[in-house]
Amino acid sequence: MKTNLIFLTLFVLAACKKENTPKLILDEKVDQALAMEKAKGTFSNGPYGTASGTAKIYTTESGTQLALENFSSSNGPDLKVYLSKEKDPVSFISLGDLKATGGNQLYKIPDQIKTSDYKYALIYCKRYSHLFGFAEIN
């Protein structure tokens, strides 16, 4: 029984390291002339991965966006970008799949969302419930 538990633990940890997110460096940017920065935070590593860069919330003519700037993340399967009320996502909004492991990326925030209620931007492995990185935004 103990051997099975050790094997299962190693399998889950190894599986979340499997590379599924594109290894690209994107260069999506907010038009600074038309955008207003509302909040920002710096990424920190989670227990299952690494993340660096800045998360910023901008308002523009077309709505509100989360910008990952100078971003880098370790790779894994099923990585998502969340806005969350907590560091462990219980009350959160999924902004979609992580587009790439690096660069500058933009994610549309639904219009009805009050962004001041969400204090964290998360990079989260949905399949295995693993936090790869987080930024406290304020």
C-alpha positions in Angstrom: 0.0 0.0 0.0 2.8 2.4 0.9 4.5 1.7 -2.4 1.3 2.5 -4.3 1.0 5.8 -2.5 4.6 6.8 -3.3 4.1 5.8 -7.0 0.9 7.8 -7.2 2.5 10.9 -5.7 5.5 10.7 -8.0 3.2 10.2 -11.0 1.1 13.3 -10.2 4.1 15.4 -9.6 5.8 14.3 -12.8 2.6 14.6 -14.8 2.2 18.3 -13.9 5.7 18.9 -15.2 4.7 17.5 -18.6 5.0 20.3 -21.1 1.8 21.3 -22.8 1.8 25.1 -22.9 3.5 26.6 -25.9 7.1 27.6 -25.3 6.7 31.0 -27.0 7.6 34.6 -26.1 4.5 36.6 -26.9 4.5 40.4 -27.3 0.9 41.5 -26.7 0.7 45.0 -25.2 -1.9 47.4 -24.0 -1.9 50.7 -25.9 -0.4 52.9 -23.1 -2.0 56.1 -24.7 -5.5 54.6 -24.3 -5.1 52.6 -21.1 -5.2 53.4 -17.4 -3.5 51.1 -14.9 -5.7 50.1 -12.0 -3.6 47.6 -10.1 -0.5 45.6 -10.3 1.6 42.9 -8.6 4.7 40.9 -9.0 4.7 37.1 -9.6 6.1 34.7 -7.0 6.7 31.0 -7.3 4.0 28.5 -6.3 4.7 25.2 -4.7 4.6 23.3 -8.1 6.2 25.7 -10.5 7.9 29.0 -11.1 6.6 32.3 -12.3 8.1 35.8 -12.7 7.1 39.1 -14.1 4.2 41.5 -13.4 0.4 41.2 -13.5 -1.4 44.5 -14.2 -5.0 45.4 -14.6 -5.8 48.0 -17.2 -9.0 49.7 -18.2 -9.2 50.7 -21.9 -11.9 51.8 -24.3 -12.7 48.2 -25.1 -12.9 47.1 -21.4 -10.7 45.7 -18.6 -7.7 43.5 -19.2 -5.1 41.6 -17.3 -1.7 42.1 -18.7 1.2 39.7 -17.9 4.3 41.7 -18.6 7.9 40.4 -18.9 6.3 37.2 -17.8 7.9 33.7 -17.6 6.5 30.5 -16.2 7.6 26.9 -15.9 5.7 24.6 -18.2 2.9 22.2 -17.4 -0.4 20.8 -18.6 -3.7 22.5 -18.5 -2.3 25.8 -17.2 -4.9 28.5 -16.7 -4.9 32.2 -15.8 -7.2 33.0 -12.9 -8.3 36.1 -11.1 -8.9 34.9 -7.5 -10.1 36.3 -4.2 -7.6 33.9 -2.5 -4.2 32.5 -3.3 -5.7 29.0 -3.4 -8.5 29.4 -6.0 -11.9 29.0 -4.3 -13.6 32.2 -5.5 -12.1 32.8 -8.9 -12.7 33.7 -12.5 -10.9 31.8 -15.3 -9.5 34.1 -18.0 -8.6 31.1 -20.1 -5.6 29.0 -21.0 -2.1 30.4 -20.4 -1.1 31.4 -24.0 2.6 30.8 -23.7 5.3 30.3 -21.1 6.8 33.8 -21.7 6.5 37.4 -22.9 3.7 39.9 -22.7 0.2 38.5 -22.7 -3.3 40.1 -22.5 -6.5 38.5 -21.1 -9.9 40.1 -21.3 -11.8 40.4 -18.0 -15.6 40.1 -18.3 -17.3 43.5 -18.0 -19.5 42.5 -15.0 -16.4 41.7 -12.9 -15.5 44.1 -10.1 -11.7 43.7 -10.2 -11.1 45.2 -6.8 -12.7 42.1 -5.3 -10.0 39.9 -6.8 -6.6 40.2 -5.1 -4.6 37.5 -7.0 -3.6 36.6 -10.5 -2.8 32.9 -10.6 -1.1 30.5 -13.0 -2.8 27.3 -12.1 -2.7 23.7 -13.3 -6.4 22.9 -13.4 -6.0 19.1 -14.1 -3.9 18.5 -11.0 -5.0 21.5 -8.8 -1.4 22.8 -8.6 -0.4 26.4 -8.2 2.5 27.4 -10.4 2.7 31.1 -9.5 0.8 34.0 -8.1 0.8 37.8 -8.0 -0.9 39.8 -5.3 -2.5 42.7 -7.2 -3.4 46.0 -5.5 
